[in-house]
Amino acid sequence: MTSRAFSAASPRVLAGLALALPLIASCQAGGGGALRPAQRSASTRGPAVAVTMTTDDRRRQLETVAGTAFAPMRTGPKTVVVDDERRYQTVVGFGAAWTDSAAYLLHEVAKPAARERAMRDLFTRRGRGIGLSFMRIPMGASDIARTRYSYDDLPAGRTDPTLAHFSIAHDERDLMPLIRRSLALNPRMRLMANPWSPPGWMKSSGRMIGGTLLPKWYGAFAQYFVRFLEAYRRAGIPIDYITLQNEPLYLPKDYPGMYMPASTQLTVLRDDVLPALAAAHLPTRVLLYDHNWDRPDYPDTILADPAIAASAQVAGVAWHYYAGTPGVQSVLHNKYPRAGQFETEASGGTWVGDPVRSDFETIIEVLRNEGRSYLKWSLALDEHLGPHDGGCGTCTPLVTVNRATSAVTEDIEYATLGQFSRFILPGATRVYSSDAPGIESVAFVNPDGGHVLVAFNDTARANTFQVEWGDEGFHYTLPAFSGATFTWRGTAGARAAISATALIPAASDAVTGGRDFATDLSTWGLRTEESSSASGGYDLGYAADGDWAMYPAVDFGSGVHAVSAEVACASSDCGTLEFHLDSPSGPLIARLLVRHTGAWQGWRVQRAPVGGAAGTHALVVLWRANRAGDDALANLLSFRFQ
């Protein structure tokens, strides 16, 4: 692995500094980083906080529990700091997929009263409603379907260059009535659509399974999208986003699919699909890729094209969660800030040992890494996790429609997704929130000014922590592997800082940077990854020479003398961690030479002396290789100063 060291002119560095410098200036002007005096007396309670919880034992699922309130307090050793003034991406929405099976089960199998109740619960926020606001529509059959079909099926050997036989009649029976109902229940709904396979006659395999798109049908393929979008629009269903191919790097053997390499997607998108959308005056925008986090080179290949990068019709990148780490979303965002990052498929399944823990952790990290959406897979399945035609027979839904009784029941993922979708409204802006030992968090300000904090206890025991917002806070205890959503209204007082003597999780919403991706795509940069530490949470991994993480407000008080860091490294050169104030080129306060720990998740605490740190500053942890060319450097889980 190779990398390029920090450059003062790097736009990624400047973007990170832009977030931190206003806070640095305000803290330094306050004399050693002291917060402004509390605006309320110690006996005065601040804004009331409502709390909704889902516990790992499932005894509480999206349950409203006793609330609390803000009050003046000091920063403690386990503090989640929320700062409304540091703002990031806006949210488009949360949801799942309108698969053929989901539509059939809800429209034809569920009893009418049960169906209407389920629709209200899924698409409104009334009662136990979770307010789904972003749904995905397969264009033709997926694996979660009863049959294999497209919108222009023909006998073997026949073609339809003008799409004279195009028809969406299949969708008019079950799917479109439900989509129109969901739009009536939630007018802020956003929709995306994409094919698992175009008609077989467009492909090298001649059928829905296997094959690639034949170059002679690139134009017809583009018109296939135009016909679909126009037909849905005439039916009162506007489609906001499309992707060209579901999971283009996977070629399934028993359900519809198509292999589409990045070079093909670039050509078809630039030369055929985008011009066709423009010519038809369709406002629908395109998301690239629609596959796993482990291949960021795919969307990079497409976004590197000047015509794609400049196109207002390209909205960003769609990701699936089955391989890789959500941290790569931030890496790609740093290179292409205009490209939104959308998570568009994350199925639960019988293979997921703990869906509560898995969902809270994954959704938090997706949102912390620039995610603008989070979509589950099939909205509904039956009691046997079907019907399906090949593919996944072990995927799990948000609701189950029992084919014997016609009843509709909520599954655990209804609750875990609802902890986010019910409270984080479309248009909400993510704001800064730190982690605390064993506690992961993400925070938002809604368009109506309401505040939302989701926190998850990633430890095997009850965990008490405090939330600090401005000059006030509250304490709370979460059961083992359980999460809660906190909501409140009001305006924060003074801006808070993280105490340097508290344990600071390395993945605590840090701004990251370092490498010049115009020339270096070797390891795709410093990013969060799930750790196997007993303390839970995520670490910062994939580090190379010159990578850095910035923590915008750390209070060193009157001074510190040592730093300890929990690190893991299986490399021959684990590198050195440098701790700088205010910027990657700012004053150096400590150098920690990392020693080999035996494994990339073999965590050990290592220490170094500190000098010259006092007051409140942005803190930058900078990775340096000890030998030229050694770029597989240490993972960092947490650190603290003494």
N, C-alpha and C positions, 0 to 999 in steps of 0.2 A: 504494500500500500504506500502511496506517495501523497504528499500534501504540500500546500503552500502556506507559509507562516503568515501571521497577521500583518495586514497592510493598513496604514492609517487612512488610506483613500477608499477602502472597501465599502461599497454601499451597504452591505450587510452589517458591518460594524457601525456605520453611521446611523442605520435604522435602530440598532440596539441602544446606542448612546442617546438617541432622540427620546427614547422612553425614560432613560434614567437621569439625564442631566438636569431637567427641571426640578426633580425631587432632590437631587444632590445639592443644588443651589439653595433650595428652601430650607433644607436641613442644616447646611453649613451656616446660613444666615441666622439660624435660630440659636447659635452658640453651642457647639458640641453636639448638635443633633437632638436637643431636648424637644419634646413635643410641646405644643401650646397648652396652657392650662385648660383643664376640663371646663366646658361651658355650663355644666350642671353640677350642683352640689352632690356630695357622696350619697345623700339620702334620696336623690331624685332618680326615678327610673326613666330610662330612655325608651325608644320605640319597642313595642311589643313584637315578639317573634313567634310565628306559627311554625309548628314542626309536624312533618309527616314522615313515617318510618316504615321500612321493610327490614325484617330481621332474618338472619340466616336460617333459623329454625322454622321459618315461614308462619310462625304464630301471628305475626303482624305483617300484613301485605298492603302497602299503600295506605296505612292507617294513620289518622290524625291522632296525635298524642298530646300530652300536656305541653304547653308552650313555655316560653321564658321571656325575658326582656333585657335590653341593654342597660348597663350601668357603668359608671367610671371604674376603671380597674387598671392595674399595671400589667405589663407584658410578663407572661409566665413561661416556664420551660417547654410547655406544649401549647403553642399558640398558632392558630391559623389567622393570618393577617389578610384582611380584605381591603383593597384600595380601589375605589371607584374611578379615580382619575387616570389610572393606567388601563387603557382600553385596547381591545384587539378585534377579532372578527365578529361579524353579525351572524345570527342563526337564521337559516331558511326553515328548518323544521325537523321533526322526528316522525317515523312511521314504519311501514312494512310494505309488502308486495301484494298487489291484487292478482294473485295467481289464478289460473283457471279453476283449480280445485277450491280455493278460498271462496271465489264468487259462486260456484255451484253449491257449496255447502251452505252458505249464508242465504242464498236466494231461493234454492229449491228444497233443501233439507230442513233448515231451521224453521220452527213454527213462526208465523208472522209476528206475533207479539215478542217472542224471544229475539227474532232478527232485529226488530226496531229497537228494542232495549239495548242489544249489543251495539248497534250502529250509534246510538246516542252515547253509550259509554266509550266507544272507541274514538268518536270524532267531536265530542263536546267536552267541556270541563264542568258540566253540571253533575251533581252527586259524586259518583266515583269515576266520572269521565276523565280520560287521559289526554284528550285533545290532540289526537294525531293530526299532523299538518303537512306531511310530505309523503306521498305514496308513489310506489313504483309499479308500472304496468308492463308485463312481458308482451311484446309484439308477436303474437303467435304462441306456440307451445313452449313450455319449459319442462323440467323434469316433474314439477308439481302441477301436473295436468292429467286429464283423463285420456286424451288422445294426442296424436302428433298432427299439427296443422299449422299452416301459414295463412296469409291473406290472398294467396294466389297459387293454390295448389293445382297441378296439372298432371296428366298421365305421363309416365316415363317417355322421354324422347321429345316431348312437346315443350315449346317456349312461348313466352308472352312479352315481347319487347316493349309493347305499348301499355302493358298492364291492363288490358281490356277486361280481364277476368278478376281484377282486384275487388275484394269485398270484405267488409268487417262484420258480416252477418253473424259470425260465430260470437262476437262480443256483445251483440245486441240483446241476446237472450238473458244472460246472467250478469255480466260484468258491467255494462254501461248503466243499467238502472241503479246499481249500488254506488257506482262512482258519482252519478248525478245526486244521489241522496247524500253522500258524504260531502259534496260541495255545498249543498243546501244547509247541512248541519254546521259546516266550518267553511265559510266563504273565503278564508285566508289559505285554503288548501293549495299546495303546489304539487304538480304531477310530473313524473319523468317516465319515459318509455324507452324500451330497447329490445331488439330481437335476440333470442338464443340462436336462431338460424333464419336467414331469409328463405324464400322458396327454393326447393331443391334444384330447380332448373337453372338457378343462378350459380351453382356451385360445381366444383370439380367432382364431387361424389355423386351428383345427380339426385340427392335426397336430403332430407332434413338432418340426418346424422352424418357427421364427418365432413371432410373436404375444406376447400378454400373458395373464396370469391373469384370467379373467372373475370379477368380484365375486360372482356367484351361486354360484361353486364354491369360495370361500375356505374354507368349513367342510369340504368334501370334500377339499380340498388338505391341511388339517390332519390329517384322518383317514387320508390316504394315508401320512403319516409314522408315525402310530400303528400302522397295520397292518404296515408294513415293520418297525418296531422290535420289535413283538410277535412277528412271524414269525421274525425273526433270533434273538430271545432264546429262543424255543422250540427253535430249532435249535442252541442252545449258543453263540451268537455275540452277546454284549452289545455294543451300540453306545454309545460314550461321548459323541460329539458329532455334531451335524448342522449343516449350513447350509441355508438355504431354497432357494438357487439358485446354481449355478455361474456366475461372471462375469455378474452381473445387468445390467451396463451394456453388454454386447456381444450383438448379435443375429446369430448366424452364419447364412449362407445355404445351407450344404451339410451341416450336421450338427445334431443336436438342440440347442436353446437356447431361452431365453425372456427377454424384457426385463422387469425388475422394478425400477422406480425406488425410491428410498429411502422415499418416502411410502407406497408399497404394501407394502414389506417391513415397515415399522413397524406398519401396520394389521393385516396378516395375522399377524404374530408376536404382537403384544400381545393382539389380540381373538380369535384362533383357535388358533394353534399352541401357545402357552404354556398356555392353559387346557386344550387337548386332552391335552397331555403330563401335566399335573397330574392330570386326571380319570382317566387310565389308569395313574397311579402309576408312570410311567416316569422313571428317574433321568437319562436322557439330557439333556445340556445343549446350548445353542444357541450357535453362533458366528455373528456378523453378517457381512454383506457378501460375502466370498470373491472378491475381485477386486483390482485393482492398487493399488500405493502412491500413484498420482497422484490419487486421489479420496478423501481422508480426510473430506471433507464428508459422504460417504454414511454411514459408521458414526457420525459425529458427530450427524447428524440423528436417528438411532435412539436412540443412547445419551442424547441430551438429553431424551428422554421419561422422566418420573419413574417410571412403572411399569416400564420396561425397566431403568433404572438401579438400581432396588431389587430386581429379580428375581434370586434365587439360581440360576434356571435358565439365565441368560445368562452364558456363560463368558468372552466376549470377542470379538475381531475376527479374522477370517481374511483373509490377504493373499496376493496373487500378485505375482510379481516382474517382470512384463513391462514395466512402466512406472513411473516415479517412483523414489524412493529409500527404502531401509529406514529412514532417519533419521526418517521420519514416524511410525514405530511409537512412538518415544520421545515425540514431541510428543503423540500421542493418549494415551499412558500418563500423561503429566504431567497431562492434563486429567481422565482417568478412571482413577485408579490401580487400581481394582478389576477393570478389564477386561483380561484377558490378551491378549497379542499373539501370534498364531499365523501362521507362514508355512505355507501349505497347498498351493502348487503352484509349482514352478520347474523347467520342463523344460529339459534340455539339447537341443541340436539342431545340425544341420549348419551353422547360421548362427553358432554360437559358435566364434570363431577359436581360442581357447585355453581349453578347458574346465577345465584345472588351475587356471589363474589365476582364471578366472571363479568357479569354485566356492569356492575358498578365500576370496577376497575377499568374495563375497556372503554366504556362511554366517557368516563372522566378523562382518560388519556386522549381519546379522539378529540374531545372538545378542547383540551389543553394544548393540543397540537393543531390549532387553526381549523378544526372541523366545523363545517357549517350545517351538517346534517348527520343523523344517525338512523339508518333504516335496518330493521329486522327483515327476515325472509318471509315466508308465507304468513299472511295475516291470520288465516284459519286453516285447520286440518281436522280430520275426524279422530275418533278414539283409537284408531290404528295407525295414526300419523300418515294418513293418505287422504284421498287417492293420489297415487303418483305413477308415472310411466317411466321406469328406469330411475337412475340417479338416486336421490336421497330418500331413503325409507326410514331414516332415523332423525330427521329434522323435527323441531318442535315449534308450535305456533304461539301467537298471543292469546287466541281463544280456540277452544275445541267445540266442534259441532258433533254431537253424538248422533250417529246415523240410525241408531235403534230407537232413541227417545226424542230426537229432534231438539234436544236442549242445547243451549250455548253456555259454556262455562269459561271462566277466566283461568289462564295458566300463570305460572310464576313470572314469566316475562312480561305479562301485562303490567304487573306491579313494578318490576325493575325498570322497564322503559318509562312507565308512568311517573316514576320519581323525577324524571327529567322533563318529559313531554307535557305533563300537566301544568308545570310551573314556568318553564322557560318558553316564552312566547316567540312566535316568528318576529324577526326584527330585533330580538334581544342582543345586547352587546356583551361579549365576555369581558370581564374586568379581572384585575390581578387578584389571585389568592395563593397564599403559600400553603405548603404541607406542614404538618407537625409529625413528630415521631409516631408511626403507625396510622396516621390519618392522611388520606388523600382528599383533595377538594377541587372544586371548580365553581366559579361565581359569575353571575350575570346581573345586568341592569336591564329590565324590560322596557319596552317603548313607553309604557305608562308610568315609569319611574320606580316601579317596585323592584326590590332586591331579592335575589335567589342565590343561595349557597347550598351545594350538594356536598356532603362529607361522608366518607366511608372509612370504617374501622377495619384496617387490613391486618388485624392481629387475632390470635386465638383466645383473647380474654377481653373483658370490658375495658374500655379506654376512655379516660376523662381528659378533656382538652378544653381550651377556651378559644373563642372567636373574638378577634380584635378588629373593630371597625372605627376608624378615626380615633377618638380619645375614649371610646367606650368598648365594652365587651360583655360576653356572657360565658358561663361554663356549661358544659354538657357532657354526658356520658353515653357512649354508644356500646351496645352489646357486641360480642365477638362477630367479626365478619358481617356486620350489618351497616346499613346506610340510612341517612336522613336528609330531607330537604328542609331548609330553613328559609322562611320568607318574611320580609319586613318592609316598611316604608320609612322615609325620612332622609335627612341629609347628614353626612358624616361631619364630625368636627375636625380636629387636627389629623394629618396623615400619619399613620403608624409605621414603625420600622421593626424588622426582625432583630431580636437580641442576638448578638454575636455569641453569647455564652449558652444559648439554647442549641439543641441539636437541630441542624438545618438539613433536611433531605435534599440531595443533589438535584432531584427532578422537580424541585419546588417552583414550577412556573418560571424557570430561568430563561433569559434571552440567550440564544446560542449563536455562535458564528465561528469564523476562522478560515475555512478553506475557500479558495477561488474555484468555483465549480465550472467556470468557463474552460478551465484546463484540466481539472482534476475531478473525475467521477469514480475514483477507485473504491471508496468505501462509503460515500454519500454522507459523511459528516457525523458529528456528535449528535446523538439522539437518545431519547428515553427507551428503555426496554424493561420488561418485567424481571424483577430480581427473585432469587430463590432464598433470600435472607429470611431468617426467622422473624424479623421485624416487618416483613412484607414490603409492599410498595414497589416503586420503579427506581432503577439506577440510570446514570448517564453512561452510555457505552459507545463503542465504535470510534474511540478517540484516536486522533493522529496529531502529529506535530503542528502546533499553531491553533488547534481548536480551543475554544473558550466558552465559558458559561458565565453570564452576568446576573447577579442578584441585586436589584436596583436600590434597596434601602436596608443596610445592616448597621445596627447601632453597636459600636465598640465601647461605649461609655467613656470612662477616663483612661482606658488602655487595656490591652491584653498582652500576654507574654508567650502563649503557645497555641498551636492549632493541632487538633487530632482529626484524622480522616479515615473513614471506613472504605477500604479499597480492595480490589481483586484484580489479579493479573496472572496470566499463564505465559506471558511473552518473555523472551530473553532480555528485552529492554522494556521495562515497565514505564520508563520515562520519569519526569519530574513534574510535580504540580506546583505552579507558581501562583501566589495569591497577590493580586494587585488591587489598589484603590482606584475607583472612579472610571478606569478604562483599561483595556488590555496593555496599554503602554504607560499606565499610571504608576505611582510609587509601588515598588516591590516590598511587601511586608513579610513574606515567608517563602521558603523553597523547601518542598518535601520530596526527597528522593524516594520513589516508591520501590519497595522490595517485592520480589516474586512471592506470590501467595499459593501457587500450586494449581489454581483453576480460575476460570473467568467468573465464577460465582463463589470462589473461596475467599470469603470476606475476612479481612484482618484490619485492626485499628493501628495506624502508624502516625507518628508525631513529628513535629518540627517546631523550632522556636520562632517567635513573631516579634517584630520591632516596628515602631512607627505608626501604629494604628490607634486612633481615638476619634470619638465623634461618630456621626452617621455618614456613611459613604455607600456608593455602589461598590460591590465586591465582585471582582473578576477572578475566576479560577482558570488558569491557562495551562494547557498541556504542552510539555516540551519533550522531544526525544533526546536521549543522551548520546545517541550515535546517529549519524546521517543515514537516512533510509529506513530507520526503525520506526514504524508508524502504528503498530498494534499496541497502543498504550493502555494504561490501567483504566478499569471501570471505577466509577466513584458513586458510592451509595449515600454517604452523608458526611458532614463535618461539623465541628464546633470549636470555639476558641475558649481558652482558659485565661 
